[in-house]
Amino acid sequence: MTPDRRSRSFLDPQVLSRLAAVPLLSRRPMQGNVSGRHQSPHRGASVEFAEYRKYVPGDDLRRLDWRAYGRSDRFYVKEFEADTNLRCCLVVDTSGSMDFGSTGVTKLEYARKLAGAIAYLAVQQGDAVGVSCVAKGIVKHLPPKRNPAHLMTAFDILEQAQPQDETHLASVLHELAETIRQRALIIVLSDFFIEPAELRSCFQHLRFRKHDVVTFHLLDPQELAFTFKRPMRFIDMEGGPAVFAEPNEIADRYHKALQKYLTDFKQVVLESAIDYHRISIDENYEQVLMRFLVGRT
């Protein structure tokens, strides 16, 4: 499966072989440096006809459409879609809150599985992959490249990532929007512990730069259900003060606040035209990825 044959705890060869049957496609034109399977904003050589345009001196005479000339007595050139590869940039939240998990797997471990599988699939189809681990800032950054040796480095970064510090995701996404200069498929894996209103400008900034943006919103079942029954001490995993509370007394307020947060978040991604996936980390990650891949075809 990988050139160095090392076993990675977050990679399952059987899952990868099943997912490989479905291509990873971009929803927006990409600017790559080699031929690939993704639409380019430029015209080129492929079997997919795009449009006619008027002949100008210097055009390849082999592309003239003589039937169009016979009908109109004017010279027209056939234009075809160009196919290219893409840059896939995986942005993995490694802040302290990603260390939470009530089902035997933490949010960061789940993010590793998703990111590792996507990176493998992208490189297998000839695309470039990069990884950014982020918390208060960009903790680790690996620019996109498309060779298998580079993929091993990406796996090493994912394997060594440790959850710590606060979430400053908004400022980090603005920074990445400026530093990732060419169009890319940007996949953000996070629990998004940030006000949805702050994310609106980040997403719009990324879209303004013509990136195809995907978000995997990772939530633990306990965060969604809040089924605690006895007095609990709730600890802020990003360094804030602990809170001692009786769950029965705050459950209604918690669910209202959660519902408002999820509703506001959904409104932000709809307005920003983001490919949004909300995930409970007790879901089978293969099914999550299959839905993601099939949805893009």
N, C-alpha and C positions, 0 to 999 in steps of 0.2 A: 504493500500500500504506500509506503514512504521509502525514499532511498536509503535512509540510515537504519531502517527496520526497528527503531526504538518503539517500545510500547508506550502509548500515551493514554492516560486514564480517561481522558475526555473524548477519545475517538473510538468508534466501534466500526470495524471493517465491514461487517454485514449491513449496518445501517447506511454507510457510505456507498456501498455497491448498489443498494436499492434506490437511493436518492439520485445516483448518477444517471439514471434513466431519464430524468427530467432536467432540461437545461436551465441555467441561471440566466435570466434575461433582464435587460434594462427596459424601463418604461419610457426613457428619453434618449434622444440621439447622443452617442458618446464620441469622444475624440481619442482614438488610440493611435498606436504607431505601427501596427501590423494588421493584416487582414484577420477578421474574426467573424462572429455570428451576430453582432449588434449593429443596429442602424447608426450611420454616421450623418452629421449635419451637412457633409459635403457629397457631391456627386462622384461616382466612380464606376468601376466595372463590376457588374453582378448580373444576375438573371432577372432582377426585379425592376421593371420599367418605372420611371418616375414621372417624366414630363418631356415635352418638346420645347426647344428654344431656337431662336433664329441663329442661322449660321453667321459666324464672324471669321474674318481672315485668320488663318492659323489653326483652325479646328481640324481635327482628323477627318479626312474625306470619307473614311470607311464608316463613319457614324452618321453620314447623311441619310435621310429617309427619302428615297426616290419616289415612293408612292405619294408622300405628302407633297413633293415637288410637282408630280403629275396632276394633283388635284388643285394646287394653289398657285403654281408657277413661281414658288418661292422656296428657298433652301431652308430646311429645318434639320436640326441635329437631335438625335435621341439622347436623353439623359437617363442614367440608371442609378439606382440606389447604391451607395458604397457601404460595405460591411467592414466593421473594425472590431478590435478588442476593447475591453473596458478596464478601468481602474476601480477596484473594489476596496474601499477604505472601511475597516471595521473599527468602530469606536466603542470600547468596552469600559463601562463605569466600574472603577475599582475603589469607590469611596466606602466608608465604614459600614453603611447600611446594607451593602451587597453581601455582607457576611452573615445575614440572617437567613434561616431556613428551618421550618418546623417539620419537614417531610423526609429528613435524612440527606437532603441536598441543599446547599445554599444558593442564593441568587447568582453569585459569581461563578459557582461550579456549573450551574445551568447555562449561564452566558458562555462559558468556555466551550461547552458542547455545541451550542449553536454556532459560535464564531469559528471553531475548529472545522466543523463540517462545511460551512460556507466557504472558508478559505480553501479547503481541499478541492471542493467542486469547481471553484473559480479557476484555480491553477490547472486542473485537469482539462478544462475546455480552452486553455490558452490565454486566460485573462490575468491581469496583474493584481496582486493582493498586498495590502498594507494594514498595519495594526497600530492603534493608538490606545493606550491605557490612560484613563483620565480620572482625576479626583479634584483636588484644589486647583490643579493645573494639568498639563500634559506630563504624566509620569514617565511613560515610555512611548517612543514614536518610531515606527518602522515604515519608511516610504514604500509605495507599491512597486513591486517587481513581479515578473512572471515566470521565474525559473524554480524548479523543485528545491534547490538548495536554499533559496530565499524562504520557501514555505516552511522549512525546518526551523529557521530563525523565528518566523511568526509563531510557530507552535511553542518554541522555547519561551517566548514572551508571554503567551497565554498561560503556560504551565507555571511560570514563576510569579505571575501577578498576585499580589496580596491586598486584601481590602483594608484601607486605612484612610484617615483624614475626612474632611467634609466634602460635600458636593458643590462644586462651582461649575456646574455643567453649562450654564448659559454663556459665561465668558469663554469657556473652552470651545464651544461650538462656533462662536463668533470668530475666534482665532483660527479654527480649522477652515472656516469658510474663506478666509483670506489666504491661508497658506496652501490649501489644495487648489491650485490655480486652474488645472484643466478639469473638464467635466468628469464626474466620477459617480459611482454608486456608493453612497455613504450610508452605512448600516450602524445605527446607534442601539446598543444593548444596555439598558439601565432600568432602575426602578423609578426614575424620574421624581425623586423627592425634591421638587421645586415647583413653585407656583406656575400653573399653566400659562398665565399672562406673560411671564418672563420668557417662556419658550417660543411664543409667537414670533417675536423678532428674530430669534435664532433660526427657526425653520424658514422664515421668509428670506433671510440673508442667504441661506444655503440654496434656496430655490432661485434667488436672483442670480447666483453664480452658476445657474443651470445644472446643478447637481440633482441626481435622482436620490431622494432621501427615504430611508426605511427606518422605522422605529420598532423595536421589540420591547414592550413595556412589561417588565418582569415583576410579578407580585406573588407573595406567599399566600397560601390558602387561609392562614390565620389572619392576615391583614384584610382579606376580603370578608371573612365570616365573623371574626371577632367573637369566638366561642369560649372565651375565658369565663370561669365560673366562680372563682374565689379571689379575694384581694390579691393584687399583683403589684410588683414593683417594675415599672416599665423603664428600660434603660435606653437612652439616646445613643445609638452606636456611632454617631458622628461627633460625640464629645459634649453634648448638651446635658443639662441636669436631669437626673432620674425623677420619675413621678410615681408616687404610690397612690393607687386608685382602686375603688370597688367597681369591677366591670359592669355589674348590673345597673349601676347608677349612671354610667356614662355611655352605655351601649347605643342608646337611641341617638344621642348627639354624635357619636362616632360614625354611625351609619349615614346620618344626614351629611356630615362633613365629607365622608368618603364619596357618597353619591354626587355631591356638588363638584368635588375634585375631578371625578371621572367624566362627568358631563362637560365641565369646562375644558378638560383635556381633549375630549372628542371634538368639541367645537373648534378648538385651535388647529387640530390636524386636518379637519375638513376644510377650514379656511385656507390652510397652507398647502393643500393637496399632497399630504404626506401619506406614504404607504404605512399604515399603523396596524400593529398586531399586539393586542393585550393578552398576556399569557399568565396563567396560574402555574407555578413551577412544579405542581404535581402532575401536569400534563406530560404525555409522552413526547419528547422533543423531536422524534422522527416525524410524528404526525404534524407537529407545528411547522417543521421545515417543508414537508410535502405540501401543506396548504399554501405556504409562502411561494414555493416554486411553481406550483400549478396555477396559482392566481396570477402569476406574471406571464403565463403563456397565452 
